[in-house]
Amino acid sequence: MRVIVVGGGIIGLATAARLAGRGDQVTVLEKEPDLALHQTGRNSGVIHSGLYYAPGSLKARLGTAGAASMTRFAEEHGVAVATTGKLVVATGADERDRLRVLAQRGAANGVPVRELDPVEAREHEPDIACVAALRVETTGVVDYRGVCAVLARQVGEAGGTLLLGRALRGARTVGTQVRVDVEEAGTGERHDLVADALVVCGGLHADRLALACGVDPGARIVPFRGEYFDLAPEAAARVRGLVYPVPDPRFPFLGVHLTRGVHGDVHAGPNAVLALAREGYRRRDVVLRDVLDAASWPGLWRLAGRNLVPGAAEVARSVSRTLFAASVARLLPGTTADDLHPAPAGVRAQALHRDGSLVDDFLIRTGPRQVHVINAPSPAATASLEIARHVEAELDRTIGSAVRGGA
């Protein structure tokens, strides 16, 4: 079967490698001049355990399985990886109940979790402040760009083709074929490619690409910029592994946390502020179309109305390094603004329903001979090999349905 896979991030590449490995003739289209330049290459590098997600959800099932499969994949292919474990710490008495709920959720998802008192927590992280903590041993860190390099190589070795600088502009299913409109970067020239099936892993542009292919995405992508800092060497030396706060259930993000990466650096972040461009990695990045898309979606205003206080705190932390340092100091006392060195930001593609509710799980939509990954925020990188299996099953199902329907 001839399959075109759109997207050179980790989900697109994992899917392409899986399909090529089973014998499909795979072509990968990526609009950028290189792979993994957006969400995949701009995250914290964490292999998540599956702790946070609603039991039975795709995030829980694929994330928990992905923690094991991603670690195994990296080890087998010589990609930098370490299973460091992490602490989730309650810094105030009001967070104890949320910590217990988190422990129960982890247990329901099959994640090995231990509840610790402050003395036990300091055995893992001597300089961390807390009144209670959870220890999760299966969390780790990995070089996701290194993983993508291996996946791209697997695609090529299986006879697949990677086309960089090629953007999807639309597609239509005609009988047993999908005709894909492709634009070449630089020249703007457009031509059609023909395949038996199309898989789109469009990340920050997933909703637009689905619509351009005649598939209802079911939600709108709204971009949130996550800003990071690297800790100065003296502060970094006080962090052994990964330290997370207890997440605020009112907000979709995990909060500012500390991560020792595979190369020994320690970064703090991210916060989460509305970006004024889908690829808006700097505050000054503004794309009018992206602003209008977000502002015209009722869901954004409803989400903002329900999260005025935490949203305002995120904006304040974005413009004040002192406030950002204060958030870090709740976990690592004594941290000051001088300990924070700016690091590259990322942008999270968050899908929102019209009513303002978050698309909390992975969201995959299908059309005739098409599969579109619409919502794939964290832990999508962790779960990418498992998401690829799921997409493969969805693709086979939609092809089978088309055959049965006489398409």
C-alpha positions as CSV (number, residue, x, y, z in Angstrom):
1,M,0.0,0.0,0.0
2,R,1.2,3.5,-0.9
3,V,0.9,5.8,2.2
4,I,1.8,9.5,2.5
5,V,2.6,10.5,6.1
6,V,2.6,14.3,6.7
7,G,4.7,15.5,9.6
8,G,8.4,15.1,10.4
9,G,7.9,15.2,14.2
10,I,8.2,12.1,16.4
11,I,4.6,10.9,15.8
12,G,4.8,11.2,12.1
13,L,8.1,9.5,12.0
14,A,7.1,6.7,14.4
15,T,4.0,6.1,12.2
16,A,6.0,6.1,9.0
17,A,8.7,3.8,10.4
18,R,6.0,1.3,11.6
19,L,4.2,1.3,8.2
20,A,7.4,1.1,6.2
21,G,8.6,-1.7,8.4
22,R,5.5,-3.8,7.5
23,G,6.1,-3.3,3.8
24,D,4.0,-0.3,2.9
25,Q,5.5,2.2,0.4
26,V,5.8,5.3,2.6
27,T,6.5,8.9,1.7
28,V,7.0,11.4,4.5
29,L,6.3,15.1,3.8
30,E,7.7,17.7,6.1
31,K,7.4,21.4,5.4
32,E,10.5,22.4,7.3
33,P,14.1,21.9,6.0
34,D,14.8,19.5,8.9
35,L,13.0,17.1,11.2
36,A,11.7,17.6,14.7
37,L,11.9,21.4,14.7
38,H,8.7,22.1,16.6
39,Q,7.0,20.3,19.5
40,T,9.3,17.3,19.4
41,G,12.5,19.3,19.5
42,R,11.3,21.9,21.9
43,N,10.1,19.9,24.9
44,S,11.6,18.9,28.2
45,G,12.8,15.5,27.0
46,V,10.9,13.7,29.7
47,I,9.7,10.1,29.4
48,H,6.4,10.4,31.3
49,S,5.2,7.4,33.4
50,G,1.5,7.7,32.9
51,L,0.8,9.1,36.3
52,Y,-1.5,12.0,35.5
53,Y,-4.0,10.7,33.0
54,A,-7.6,9.6,33.5
55,P,-7.7,5.8,33.8
56,G,-8.8,4.1,30.6
57,S,-8.0,7.1,28.4
58,L,-5.7,6.8,25.4
59,K,-3.2,9.0,27.3
60,A,-3.2,6.6,30.2
61,R,-3.0,3.4,28.2
62,L,-0.6,4.6,25.5
63,G,1.4,6.7,27.9
64,T,2.1,4.0,30.4
65,A,3.0,1.5,27.7
66,G,5.0,4.2,25.9
67,A,7.2,4.8,29.0
68,A,8.5,1.3,28.6
69,S,8.6,1.1,24.8
70,M,10.4,4.4,24.4
71,T,13.0,3.5,27.0
72,R,13.6,0.2,25.4
73,F,13.8,1.7,21.9
74,A,16.4,4.3,23.0
75,E,18.5,1.7,24.7
76,E,18.4,-0.7,21.7
77,H,19.4,2.1,19.3
78,G,22.1,3.9,21.3
79,V,20.0,7.0,21.9
80,A,20.9,8.9,25.1
81,V,18.3,7.9,27.8
82,A,18.2,7.6,31.6
83,T,15.5,6.3,33.9
84,T,16.0,8.9,36.7
85,G,12.7,8.6,38.5
86,K,10.9,11.8,39.8
87,L,9.4,13.4,42.8
88,V,6.0,15.1,42.7
89,V,6.1,17.3,45.8
90,A,3.4,19.0,47.8
91,T,4.8,22.3,49.2
92,G,1.7,23.1,51.3
93,A,-0.8,21.3,53.4
94,D,-3.6,22.3,51.0
95,E,-1.9,20.1,48.3
96,R,-1.9,16.9,50.3
97,D,-5.3,15.7,49.2
98,R,-4.4,16.4,45.5
99,L,-1.3,14.4,46.0
100,R,-3.2,11.4,47.3
101,V,-5.6,11.6,44.4
102,L,-2.6,11.6,42.1
103,A,-1.3,8.5,43.8
104,Q,-4.6,6.7,43.3
105,R,-4.7,7.6,39.7
106,G,-1.1,6.4,39.2
107,A,-2.0,3.1,40.8
108,A,-5.1,2.7,38.6
109,N,-2.9,3.2,35.6
110,G,-0.4,0.6,36.7
111,V,2.3,3.1,37.5
112,P,4.5,2.2,40.5
113,V,4.1,5.0,43.0
114,R,5.3,5.4,46.6
115,E,4.1,8.1,49.0
116,L,7.0,9.7,50.9
117,D,7.2,12.0,54.0
118,P,9.6,14.9,53.9
119,V,12.5,13.0,55.3
120,E,12.1,10.2,52.8
121,A,11.8,12.7,49.9
122,R,15.1,14.3,50.9
123,E,16.8,11.0,50.5
124,H,16.2,11.5,46.8
125,E,16.4,15.3,46.5
126,P,18.2,16.7,49.6
127,D,17.6,20.4,48.7
128,I,13.9,20.1,47.8
129,A,11.2,21.6,50.1
130,C,8.0,19.6,50.6
131,V,5.4,18.5,53.2
132,A,4.8,15.2,51.3
133,A,5.8,13.7,48.0
134,L,5.3,10.9,45.5
135,R,8.2,8.9,44.1
136,V,7.7,7.5,40.6
137,E,10.6,5.3,39.5
138,T,9.6,4.8,35.8
139,T,10.0,8.4,34.7
140,G,13.1,9.2,32.7
141,V,14.7,11.5,30.1
142,V,15.6,10.9,26.5
143,D,17.0,12.7,23.5
144,Y,13.8,12.9,21.4
145,R,15.7,14.3,18.4
146,G,18.0,11.4,18.6
147,V,15.0,9.1,18.5
148,C,13.7,10.9,15.4
149,A,17.0,10.4,13.7
150,V,16.7,6.6,14.2
151,L,13.1,6.5,13.1
152,A,14.0,8.5,9.9
153,R,16.8,6.1,9.2
154,Q,14.4,3.1,9.7
155,V,12.0,4.7,7.1
156,G,14.8,5.0,4.6
157,E,16.2,1.5,5.2
158,A,12.7,0.1,4.7
159,G,12.5,1.8,1.3
160,G,10.6,4.9,2.3
161,T,11.2,8.4,1.2
162,L,11.6,11.6,3.2
163,L,10.7,14.8,1.4
164,L,11.8,17.9,3.3
165,G,10.5,21.4,2.4
166,R,7.2,20.0,1.2
167,A,4.0,21.3,2.7
168,L,0.5,19.7,2.5
169,R,-2.0,22.2,1.1
170,G,-4.9,19.8,0.8
171,A,-6.1,16.4,-0.2
172,R,-9.1,14.6,-1.6
173,T,-10.1,11.0,-1.7
174,V,-11.2,9.9,-5.2
175,G,-12.2,6.2,-5.3
176,T,-9.4,4.1,-4.0
177,Q,-6.8,6.9,-4.2
178,V,-6.0,10.0,-2.2
179,R,-4.7,12.9,-4.2
180,V,-2.4,15.1,-2.1
181,D,-1.7,18.8,-3.0
182,V,1.9,19.5,-2.2
183,E,3.7,22.9,-2.2
184,E,7.5,23.1,-2.4
185,A,9.2,25.5,-0.1
186,G,11.1,28.4,-1.7
187,T,9.6,28.0,-5.2
188,G,5.9,27.8,-4.2
189,E,5.4,25.2,-7.0
190,R,2.5,22.8,-6.4
191,H,1.9,19.4,-7.7
192,D,-0.2,16.3,-6.8
193,L,1.1,13.1,-5.2
194,V,-1.2,10.0,-5.4
195,A,-1.4,7.4,-2.7
196,D,-3.7,4.7,-1.4
197,A,-3.9,6.3,2.1
198,L,-2.9,9.5,3.9
199,V,-1.9,10.0,7.5
200,V,-1.5,13.5,8.8
201,C,0.4,14.3,12.0
202,G,0.2,18.1,11.7
203,G,0.9,19.2,15.3
204,L,0.3,23.0,15.6
205,H,-1.5,23.0,12.3
206,A,-3.5,19.7,12.6
207,D,-6.9,21.3,12.6
208,R,-6.3,23.3,9.5
209,L,-4.8,20.4,7.6
210,A,-7.7,18.2,8.5
211,L,-10.1,20.8,7.1
212,A,-8.0,21.2,4.0
213,C,-8.4,17.4,3.4
214,G,-12.2,17.4,4.0
215,V,-12.1,16.0,7.5
216,D,-13.8,17.7,10.5
217,P,-11.2,18.1,13.2
218,G,-13.8,18.4,15.9
219,A,-11.8,21.1,17.8
220,R,-9.6,24.2,17.3
221,I,-5.9,24.3,17.9
222,V,-4.9,27.1,20.2
223,P,-1.2,27.6,20.8
224,F,0.3,28.1,24.2
225,R,4.0,29.1,24.5
226,G,6.0,27.4,27.2
227,E,9.1,29.3,28.4
228,Y,12.1,27.6,29.9
229,F,15.2,28.6,31.8
230,D,18.4,26.7,32.4
231,L,19.7,26.7,36.0
232,A,23.1,28.1,36.6
233,P,25.7,25.5,37.5
234,E,25.5,26.2,41.3
235,A,21.7,25.8,41.4
236,A,21.7,22.9,38.9
237,A,24.1,20.9,41.2
238,R,21.3,20.9,43.8
239,V,19.0,18.9,41.6
240,R,19.5,15.2,41.1
241,G,16.7,14.2,38.8
242,L,13.1,15.4,38.1
243,V,11.0,17.4,40.5
244,Y,7.4,18.4,39.8
245,P,4.8,20.3,41.7
246,V,1.3,18.9,42.3
247,P,-0.6,20.0,39.2
248,D,-3.5,22.5,39.6
249,P,-6.6,20.7,38.3
250,R,-8.1,24.0,37.0
251,F,-5.3,24.3,34.5
252,P,-4.2,21.9,31.7
253,F,-0.5,22.2,32.3
254,L,1.7,20.5,34.9
255,G,3.3,23.7,36.2
256,V,6.9,24.8,36.4
257,H,9.1,21.8,37.2
258,L,12.8,20.9,37.3
259,T,14.3,18.4,34.8
260,R,17.9,17.1,34.7
261,G,18.4,16.2,31.0
262,V,20.4,13.5,29.4
263,H,23.3,15.8,29.0
264,G,23.4,16.9,32.6
265,D,21.8,20.3,32.3
266,V,18.9,21.2,34.5
267,H,16.1,23.3,33.1
268,A,13.1,24.9,34.8
269,G,9.7,25.4,33.2
270,P,7.6,25.7,31.3
271,N,5.0,28.3,32.1
272,A,2.1,28.5,29.7
273,V,0.9,31.7,28.0
274,L,-1.2,32.2,24.9
275,A,1.0,32.5,21.9
276,L,0.2,35.0,19.2
277,A,1.5,32.7,16.5
278,R,1.2,28.9,16.1
279,E,5.0,28.9,15.8
280,G,5.4,31.8,18.2
281,Y,8.5,30.9,20.1
282,R,9.3,34.6,21.0
283,R,7.0,37.2,22.5
284,R,7.3,39.4,19.5
285,D,6.2,36.6,17.1
286,V,2.7,37.6,15.8
287,V,0.8,36.1,12.9
288,L,-2.5,37.8,12.2
289,R,-4.2,34.7,10.9
290,D,-3.3,32.8,14.0
291,V,-4.5,35.6,16.3
292,L,-7.8,35.8,14.5
293,D,-8.2,32.0,14.5
294,A,-7.8,31.9,18.3
295,A,-9.8,35.0,19.0
296,S,-12.7,33.9,16.9
297,W,-13.0,30.6,18.7
298,P,-15.6,30.8,21.5
299,G,-13.8,28.1,23.4
300,L,-10.8,30.3,24.1
301,W,-12.9,33.0,25.7
302,R,-14.8,30.5,27.8
303,L,-11.5,28.8,28.9
304,A,-10.1,32.2,29.8
305,G,-13.2,33.2,31.7
306,R,-12.9,30.1,33.9
307,N,-9.1,30.5,34.5
308,L,-8.6,34.2,35.1
309,V,-6.5,33.9,38.2
310,P,-4.1,31.1,37.1
311,G,-4.0,32.6,33.6
312,A,-2.9,36.0,35.0
313,A,-0.3,34.3,37.1
314,E,1.2,32.6,34.0
315,V,1.4,36.0,32.2
316,A,3.0,37.7,35.1
317,R,5.6,34.9,35.4
318,S,6.3,35.3,31.7
319,V,7.3,38.9,32.0
320,S,9.0,38.7,35.3
321,R,12.1,36.5,35.9
322,T,11.8,37.3,39.6
323,L,8.3,35.8,39.7
324,F,9.5,32.8,37.7
325,A,12.3,32.3,40.1
326,A,9.8,32.4,43.0
327,S,7.9,29.5,41.4
328,V,11.1,27.5,41.2
329,A,12.0,28.5,44.8
330,R,8.8,26.8,46.0
331,L,10.5,23.5,44.9
332,L,14.2,24.5,45.3
333,P,14.5,27.1,48.1
334,G,17.0,29.9,47.6
335,T,16.6,30.0,43.8
336,T,16.8,33.6,42.5
337,A,16.5,35.3,39.2
338,D,20.3,35.3,38.8
339,D,20.1,31.4,38.8
340,L,17.9,31.4,35.6
341,H,19.4,31.6,32.1
342,P,17.0,31.9,29.2
343,A,16.5,28.7,27.1
344,P,14.6,28.0,23.9
345,A,10.8,28.1,24.3
346,G,8.3,25.7,23.0
347,V,4.7,26.0,21.8
348,R,2.1,23.4,22.8
349,A,-0.8,22.7,20.3
350,Q,-3.8,22.6,22.7
351,A,-7.1,21.5,21.1
352,L,-10.2,23.2,22.5
353,H,-13.8,22.4,22.1
354,R,-16.3,25.2,21.2
355,D,-17.6,25.1,24.8
356,G,-14.2,25.9,26.2
357,S,-13.4,22.5,27.5
358,L,-10.0,21.1,26.8
359,V,-9.6,18.1,24.5
360,D,-8.0,16.2,27.4
361,D,-7.1,13.0,25.5
362,F,-5.4,12.2,22.3
363,L,-7.8,13.0,19.5
364,I,-7.6,11.1,16.2
365,R,-10.1,11.7,13.4
366,T,-10.6,9.6,10.2
367,G,-12.0,10.2,6.7
368,P,-12.1,8.0,3.6
369,R,-8.6,6.5,3.4
370,Q,-7.3,9.2,5.8
371,V,-6.2,9.4,9.5
372,H,-5.6,12.7,11.2
373,V,-3.9,13.1,14.6
374,I,-5.5,16.2,15.8
375,N,-4.6,16.5,19.5
376,A,-1.3,15.1,20.7
377,P,0.1,17.1,23.6
378,S,2.2,15.6,26.4
379,P,2.8,12.6,26.8
380,A,2.6,12.2,23.0
381,A,6.4,12.0,22.6
382,T,6.6,9.4,25.3
383,A,3.7,7.5,23.8
384,S,4.7,8.0,20.1
385,L,5.6,4.4,19.4
386,E,2.3,3.3,20.9
387,I,0.4,6.1,19.1
388,A,1.9,4.8,15.8
389,R,0.4,1.3,16.6
390,H,-2.9,3.0,17.2
391,V,-2.8,5.0,14.0
392,E,-1.8,1.9,12.1
393,A,-5.0,0.1,13.4
394,E,-7.1,3.2,12.6
395,L,-5.7,3.3,9.1
396,D,-6.4,-0.4,8.4
397,R,-9.9,0.1,9.8
398,T,-10.7,3.0,7.5
399,I,-9.2,1.3,4.5
400,G,-11.3,-1.8,5.3
401,S,-14.4,0.3,5.7
402,A,-13.7,2.0,2.3
403,V,-13.3,-1.4,0.6
404,R,-16.5,-2.7,2.2
405,G,-18.2,0.5,1.1
406,G,-17.1,0.2,-2.5
407,A,-14.7,3.1,-2.4
